[in-house]
Amino acid sequence: MGALLAAPERADELLAPLSAFGLPLGDAFQMRDDVLGVYGDTLVTGKPVADDIREGKPTPLMALACAAATPAQNAVLELVGEPGLTNEEIASVQQVIIDTGALAQLEAHISHLTDIALASLDTIPLNAQARDELAQLAHYVSWRDI
């Protein structure tokens, strides 16, 4: 949006390529936030560890885990949304997410979305420094604090 506000006369030229960069990167950012909500370090993220588990937030990470879970794993995932979970119960849920392959699958999707965003940089009519800064931004939002 900043580029469009700075150069409104170039809106037709910039909107599609900037969207091709920003939309997948925005999705990757949200997915990284979902991962950090389950596995993040409170000192780094500023959010309590596993808050998303206690709150029962419906995230792609949880959807992937539920879709791939065995009946025994589903029994553990049924704990999600309980505000009084113990550290051991949280660790069990976190392990099920890993064991179902949900975490690896979401990490792969974050990487894929970031690759799409980075590939689109060549279509944006910007100077090399601006492209480099956007690439750095993409890496930061996709791989922050992991």
C-alpha positions as a Python dict, from the first residue, in 0.01 Angstrom:
ca = {
    (1, 'M'): (0, 0, 0),
    (2, 'G'): (285, 236, 75),
    (3, 'A'): (417, 206, -280),
    (4, 'L'): (72, 277, -419),
    (5, 'L'): (29, 580, -194),
    (6, 'A'): (375, 707, -289),
    (7, 'A'): (310, 663, -661),
    (8, 'P'): (-66, 659, -724),
    (9, 'E'): (-5, 723, -1092),
    (10, 'R'): (159, 377, -1109),
    (11, 'A'): (-126, 193, -936),
    (12, 'D'): (-220, -7, -1246),
    (13, 'E'): (142, -111, -1291),
    (14, 'L'): (211, -196, -925),
    (15, 'L'): (-108, -341, -778),
    (16, 'A'): (-96, -690, -930),
    (17, 'P'): (276, -758, -875),
    (18, 'L'): (271, -618, -521),
    (19, 'S'): (-35, -832, -445),
    (20, 'A'): (144, -1136, -585),
    (21, 'F'): (416, -1067, -329),
    (22, 'G'): (207, -956, -33),
    (23, 'L'): (-81, -1202, -32),
    (24, 'P'): (120, -1525, -1),
    (25, 'L'): (360, -1354, 237),
    (26, 'G'): (69, -1245, 456),
    (27, 'D'): (-54, -1605, 470),
    (28, 'A'): (297, -1726, 557),
    (29, 'F'): (316, -1463, 832),
    (30, 'Q'): (-13, -1581, 985),
    (31, 'M'): (92, -1945, 967),
    (32, 'R'): (423, -1862, 1138),
    (33, 'D'): (222, -1682, 1405),
    (34, 'D'): (14, -1997, 1451),
    (35, 'V'): (329, -2207, 1496),
    (36, 'L'): (469, -1957, 1746),
    (37, 'G'): (137, -1965, 1931),
    (38, 'V'): (193, -2335, 1999),
    (39, 'Y'): (572, -2366, 2018),
    (40, 'G'): (702, -2011, 2066),
    (41, 'D'): (922, -1885, 2347),
    (42, 'T'): (733, -1643, 2571),
    (43, 'L'): (1043, -1429, 2618),
    (44, 'V'): (1073, -1387, 2242),
    (45, 'T'): (710, -1369, 2130),
    (46, 'G'): (564, -1189, 2431),
    (47, 'K'): (276, -1439, 2432),
    (48, 'P'): (232, -1719, 2687),
    (49, 'V'): (355, -2055, 2555),
    (50, 'A'): (76, -2266, 2410),
    (51, 'D'): (-187, -1996, 2460),
    (52, 'D'): (-345, -2102, 2131),
    (53, 'I'): (-382, -2456, 2269),
    (54, 'R'): (-548, -2336, 2589),
    (55, 'E'): (-778, -2104, 2394),
    (56, 'G'): (-863, -2370, 2137),
    (57, 'K'): (-787, -2139, 1845),
    (58, 'P'): (-890, -2297, 1514),
    (59, 'T'): (-569, -2273, 1312),
    (60, 'P'): (-440, -2453, 1005),
    (61, 'L'): (-188, -2627, 1233),
    (62, 'M'): (-464, -2774, 1449),
    (63, 'A'): (-677, -2860, 1145),
    (64, 'L'): (-389, -3054, 991),
    (65, 'A'): (-324, -3237, 1318),
    (66, 'C'): (-690, -3330, 1361),
    (67, 'A'): (-718, -3451, 1002),
    (68, 'A'): (-419, -3685, 1038),
    (69, 'A'): (-466, -3799, 1399),
    (70, 'T'): (-526, -4156, 1503),
    (71, 'P'): (-809, -4222, 1752),
    (72, 'A'): (-555, -4217, 2038),
    (73, 'Q'): (-408, -3890, 1913),
    (74, 'N'): (-759, -3744, 1876),
    (75, 'A'): (-816, -3818, 2244),
    (76, 'V'): (-516, -3599, 2325),
    (77, 'L'): (-627, -3327, 2083),
    (78, 'E'): (-964, -3315, 2259),
    (79, 'L'): (-776, -3139, 2541),
    (80, 'V'): (-736, -2835, 2316),
    (81, 'G'): (-949, -2548, 2441),
    (82, 'E'): (-918, -2637, 2810),
    (83, 'P'): (-783, -2326, 2987),
    (84, 'G'): (-643, -2520, 3284),
    (85, 'L'): (-414, -2754, 3092),
    (86, 'T'): (-105, -2873, 3274),
    (87, 'N'): (241, -2843, 3122),
    (88, 'E'): (238, -3218, 3064),
    (89, 'E'): (-94, -3202, 2877),
    (90, 'I'): (34, -2915, 2665),
    (91, 'A'): (349, -3113, 2587),
    (92, 'S'): (130, -3409, 2486),
    (93, 'V'): (-72, -3192, 2246),
    (94, 'Q'): (247, -3041, 2104),
    (95, 'Q'): (389, -3389, 2049),
    (96, 'V'): (74, -3510, 1873),
    (97, 'I'): (97, -3213, 1637),
    (98, 'I'): (452, -3319, 1553),
    (99, 'D'): (370, -3691, 1533),
    (100, 'T'): (80, -3636, 1292),
    (101, 'G'): (312, -3449, 1059),
    (102, 'A'): (103, -3133, 1092),
    (103, 'L'): (396, -2916, 1198),
    (104, 'A'): (618, -3038, 915),
    (105, 'Q'): (336, -2994, 666),
    (106, 'L'): (267, -2638, 779),
    (107, 'E'): (640, -2553, 777),
    (108, 'A'): (658, -2681, 418),
    (109, 'H'): (359, -2466, 325),
    (110, 'I'): (515, -2159, 487),
    (111, 'S'): (829, -2224, 283),
    (112, 'H'): (624, -2270, -35),
    (113, 'L'): (431, -1946, 18),
    (114, 'T'): (755, -1760, 90),
    (115, 'D'): (906, -1898, -231),
    (116, 'I'): (602, -1778, -426),
    (117, 'A'): (635, -1431, -274),
    (118, 'L'): (1008, -1417, -343),
    (119, 'A'): (962, -1534, -704),
    (120, 'S'): (714, -1254, -762),
    (121, 'L'): (975, -991, -673),
    (122, 'D'): (1113, -1010, -1027),
    (123, 'T'): (778, -888, -1160),
    (124, 'I'): (771, -574, -945),
    (125, 'P'): (914, -268, -1122),
    (126, 'L'): (1138, -158, -836),
    (127, 'N'): (1508, -93, -801),
    (128, 'A'): (1741, -366, -676),
    (129, 'Q'): (1770, -221, -325),
    (130, 'A'): (1392, -213, -280),
    (131, 'R'): (1365, -574, -405),
    (132, 'D'): (1641, -679, -165),
    (133, 'E'): (1465, -514, 127),
    (134, 'L'): (1138, -686, 37),
    (135, 'A'): (1323, -1018, 19),
    (136, 'Q'): (1467, -956, 365),
    (137, 'L'): (1119, -875, 491),
    (138, 'A'): (986, -1199, 344),
    (139, 'H'): (1255, -1403, 518),
    (140, 'Y'): (1197, -1226, 847),
    (141, 'V'): (820, -1267, 862),
    (142, 'S'): (834, -1629, 750),
    (143, 'W'): (1119, -1749, 969),
    (144, 'R'): (1107, -1515, 1268),
    (145, 'D'): (1183, -1658, 1610),
    (146, 'I'): (1186, -2024, 1523),
}
